[in-house]
Amino acid sequence: MFEPIAVQQRAAPLPPRIPREAITSLLVMAAIWQLLSYVAPAIGIPQLAFPDFTKIGRSLLHITLADVGLTLLRVLVALVVSFVLGIAFAVMFYLSKTADRYLTPIVRLLMAVPVISWILFAILWFRSVEFRILFVLVITCAPIFLVDALDSMHSTSKELRDMMKSFRPTGWQFFTKLMLPASMPSVITSWKINLSLAIRVVTIAELVGAVTGIGHQLAVAQELFSVADVFAWTLVLVIALFVFEALLSRFETHVLRWRQ
């Protein structure tokens, strides 16, 4: 009678644990930084280049949550739009060999364009700062969703596809019941890649023209020669990325529990 409860307790997901090696590496890096903050003038490096953690802590206290929230909102909105467009075009390319042959080279070309070029194009093409940032993020992230999803669809077992077609499914059923679930591991990998990519790209996009967000605050810190502020805002971005990746890992564990 008590066995199902025990099984549920064993099956309950545990909170993610930080490896001991990772904690050790971070502590070593922090110790080296703190040491450099003391010895920098003696080795010819300006004192402001390596502020100690007391100054960094004071900068963290002045972090504006509105800027953090706005930057993260821009990232999430852009990733959702990129995901929808990437999956839609992947399905179209899978269904139409002609579209695949003619448009895939264009997608590869878009992926080869540097981010800074897209930022300059956005400044020249669009007036709205928000649309510029959205454009740069989507044009950078959507092709990754598209390519990964399309490759996963093409690599789906022919036996599975033939078996599914033997039941005479509708097109919607074929994709929702087979192709999209089969592509889920690749899609989640794309989300992991695009999360870190979007976090980096959004700050660059905000550096040019935006008056809000973490990128703008980094530009202000650079103008004030405040390395402590730069470190503090960068630390916020890194923590946000780790939180998003932890949530995505929990989602991956839940969705792909059939692999365990």
C-alpha positions in Angstrom: 0.0 0.0 0.0 2.9 2.3 0.7 4.9 1.3 -2.4 3.3 3.9 -4.8 4.2 6.7 -2.4 7.7 5.5 -2.3 7.9 5.3 -6.0 6.6 8.9 -6.3 9.1 10.1 -3.8 11.9 8.5 -5.8 10.6 9.8 -9.1 10.3 13.4 -7.8 12.8 15.6 -9.6 15.6 16.9 -7.5 16.8 20.5 -7.7 19.8 21.0 -10.0 23.1 20.7 -8.1 26.2 22.7 -9.0 29.2 20.4 -9.4 31.9 20.7 -6.8 34.5 21.3 -9.6 32.5 24.2 -10.9 32.4 25.8 -7.5 36.1 25.3 -7.0 36.9 26.9 -10.4 34.7 29.9 -9.7 36.3 30.4 -6.3 39.8 30.2 -7.8 38.8 32.8 -10.4 37.4 35.1 -7.7 40.5 34.8 -5.7 42.7 35.6 -8.7 40.6 38.7 -9.4 40.8 39.9 -5.8 44.5 39.4 -5.8 44.9 41.4 -9.0 42.9 44.2 -7.4 45.6 44.5 -4.8 48.7 44.0 -7.0 47.6 45.7 -10.2 49.4 49.0 -9.6 52.6 47.2 -8.7 52.7 45.5 -12.1 51.8 48.6 -14.1 48.0 48.0 -14.4 45.7 50.9 -13.4 43.8 50.3 -10.2 40.4 50.8 -11.8 41.0 47.9 -14.2 40.5 45.3 -11.4 38.1 46.7 -8.8 37.8 44.6 -5.7 34.5 42.8 -4.8 33.6 45.6 -2.3 33.2 48.0 -5.2 31.5 45.4 -7.4 29.1 44.8 -4.5 28.2 48.5 -4.3 27.6 48.5 -8.1 25.3 45.5 -7.7 23.2 47.4 -5.2 22.6 50.1 -7.8 21.4 47.7 -10.5 18.0 48.9 -11.9 15.6 46.0 -12.1 13.6 47.8 -14.9 16.6 47.6 -17.2 17.2 43.9 -16.4 13.5 43.1 -16.9 13.4 45.0 -20.2 16.4 43.2 -21.6 15.2 39.8 -20.6 11.8 40.5 -22.0 13.4 41.5 -25.3 15.3 38.2 -25.3 12.2 36.1 -24.6 10.0 37.8 -27.1 12.6 37.5 -29.8 13.2 33.8 -29.0 9.5 33.0 -29.2 9.2 34.8 -32.5 12.4 33.1 -33.8 11.1 29.7 -32.7 7.7 30.1 -34.4 9.3 31.4 -37.7 12.0 28.7 -37.6 9.6 25.8 -37.1 7.2 27.2 -39.7 9.9 27.5 -42.4 11.3 24.1 -41.4 7.9 22.5 -42.0 7.6 24.3 -45.3 11.1 23.2 -46.5 10.3 19.7 -45.5 7.1 19.6 -47.5 8.4 21.5 -50.5 11.7 20.2 -52.0 11.6 23.2 -54.3 11.5 25.7 -51.4 14.3 23.7 -49.7 16.6 23.8 -52.7 16.0 27.5 -53.5 15.7 29.0 -50.0 18.2 27.0 -47.9 21.2 28.7 -49.6 19.7 32.0 -48.6 19.3 30.8 -45.0 23.0 29.7 -45.0 23.9 33.2 -46.3 22.0 34.9 -43.5 23.8 32.8 -40.9 27.2 33.8 -42.4 26.5 37.6 -41.9 28.2 39.0 -38.8 25.9 40.3 -36.0 27.5 43.8 -36.2 26.5 44.0 -39.9 22.9 43.2 -39.0 23.0 45.9 -36.3 24.2 48.4 -38.8 21.6 47.3 -41.3 18.9 47.7 -38.7 20.0 51.2 -37.8 19.9 52.2 -41.5 16.6 50.4 -42.3 14.4 51.0 -39.2 13.5 54.0 -37.0 12.0 52.1 -34.1 14.7 51.1 -31.6 12.6 48.2 -30.3 12.1 46.8 -33.8 15.8 47.1 -34.5 16.6 45.0 -31.5 13.9 42.5 -32.4 15.1 42.3 -36.0 18.7 41.6 -35.0 17.8 38.9 -32.5 15.3 37.2 -34.9 17.6 37.3 -37.9 20.3 35.8 -35.8 18.3 33.1 -33.9 15.6 32.0 -36.3 17.9 30.3 -38.8 19.3 28.1 -36.0 15.9 26.9 -35.1 15.1 26.3 -38.8 18.3 24.4 -39.6 18.2 22.2 -36.5 14.5 21.3 -36.8 14.8 20.6 -40.6 17.8 18.4 -40.1 16.0 16.5 -37.4 12.9 16.0 -39.6 15.1 14.6 -42.4 16.8 12.2 -40.0 13.6 10.8 -38.7 13.5 7.0 -39.4 11.9 6.1 -42.7 10.3 3.1 -41.0 8.6 5.3 -38.5 7.3 7.7 -41.2 6.0 4.8 -43.3 4.3 3.3 -40.3 2.7 6.6 -39.5 1.5 7.1 -43.0 -0.1 3.6 -43.0 -2.7 4.9 -40.6 -3.6 7.6 -43.1 -3.1 10.6 -40.8 -3.9 14.2 -41.7 -0.9 16.5 -42.3 -1.5 18.1 -38.9 -1.5 14.7 -37.2 1.6 13.5 -39.1 3.6 16.5 -37.8 2.2 16.8 -34.3 2.3 13.1 -33.5 5.6 12.1 -35.2 7.8 14.8 -36.7 7.6 17.4 -34.0 8.1 15.0 -31.1 11.0 13.4 -33.0 12.5 16.8 -33.5 12.1 17.8 -29.8 15.7 16.9 -28.7 17.2 19.0 -31.5 14.7 21.9 -30.8 15.7 22.0 -27.1 19.3 22.0 -28.1 18.6 25.0 -30.4 16.9 26.7 -27.5 20.1 26.2 -25.4 22.3 27.6 -28.1 20.0 30.5 -28.9 19.6 31.5 -25.2 23.3 32.1 -24.8 23.5 33.7 -28.3 20.5 36.0 -27.6 21.9 37.2 -24.3 25.1 38.2 -26.0 23.5 39.7 -29.1 20.9 41.8 -27.2 23.5 43.7 -25.3 25.3 44.6 -28.5 22.1 45.7 -30.1 21.2 47.8 -27.0 24.6 49.4 -27.1 23.7 51.2 -30.4 20.8 53.5 -30.1 18.9 52.1 -27.1 18.4 54.3 -24.0 17.2 51.4 -21.8 18.3 47.9 -21.0 21.5 46.3 -19.8 23.4 47.1 -23.1 22.7 50.8 -22.5 23.9 50.6 -18.9 27.1 48.9 -20.1 27.6 51.8 -22.5 27.1 54.3 -19.7 29.6 52.3 -17.5 32.1 52.4 -20.3 31.8 56.2 -20.7 32.4 56.5 -16.9 35.3 54.1 -17.0 33.6 52.1 -14.3 34.9 48.5 -14.5 32.9 47.7 -11.3 29.7 48.6 -13.0 30.6 46.7 -16.2 31.4 43.6 -14.0 28.1 44.0 -12.1 25.9 44.2 -15.2 27.8 41.4 -16.8 27.3 39.3 -13.7 23.6 39.9 -13.8 23.5 38.7 -17.4 25.4 35.5 -16.6 23.1 34.8 -13.6 20.1 35.3 -15.8 21.5 32.9 -18.4 22.2 30.3 -15.8 18.6 30.6 -14.5 17.1 30.3 -18.0 19.3 27.2 -18.7 18.3 25.6 -15.4 14.6 26.1 -16.3 15.2 24.7 -19.8 17.0 21.7 -18.3 14.0 21.0 -16.1 11.7 21.3 -19.1 13.9 19.0 -21.1 13.9 16.4 -18.3 10.1 16.5 -18.2 9.5 16.4 -21.9 12.2 13.8 -22.8 11.6 11.6 -19.8 10.9 8.7 -22.2 14.7 8.6 -22.9 15.5 7.8 -19.3 
